[in-house]
Structure formats: C-alpha cells, structure tokens
Amino acid sequence: MVSESSKSYLVKEVDEINKDKVFSPLENLCAFISNIISASNPKFPYPTSFASTLLETAHDQQFFSEHMSKLTDNKDNQNHKSYVLNYLKYLTFNLTK
C-alpha cells in the first residue's frame, strides 16, 4: 500500500472515479485528522491541507527511507516506521503549536 497509494488517485480519470465516492475513506481520514488539528489549535489556518500532507508524507518518507535513503535524514537506517513517526511528530508539534 505504501508504495502504491498515490497511484490510486494520480490518474487522469480521478474526477470520474471520485464521482462514485471511491476516495471517501481517504477523505474521511483526512477530515478526522483535520478535526484533531483544529481542536488542538483552532487558529491553525490549514488543518485539512496539513492533514493530507501528513498522510502523503508518511507514505513518501516510508518509501524513501526503505528504498532511496538519500532523500531522507534516516542516515543511521533506523527502523523505517519509527523514523517516519518521529519525523511526522516533529513536523506536527512544531507547526501546530
């Protein structure tokens, strides 16, 4: 899923496919995360954009950490999931404070 996730919606037919609400689970997850961001900082101006960025960043950094390490700061090749989680925590808590 990590390596293929964006391929599901980065297609020419995305608008047509989305008419059938195929991406509702992704949109719902993004809305859930956005609500948490807004609850923790009501003045944060971009909760939905940041939520979708976090999801996509999680996928990208996991893939990069495992396969293209020069695109990450996981220089010690630590556990890929831990690296990504720590990175996302750092971004989130520093950007939304």
Buried (B, 14 or more C-beta within 10 A) or exposed (E): EBEEBBEEEEEEEEEEBEEEEBBEEBBEEBBEBBEBBBEEEEEBEEBBEBBBBBBEBBBBBBBBBBEEBEEBEBEEEEEBEEBBBEBBEEBBEEBBE
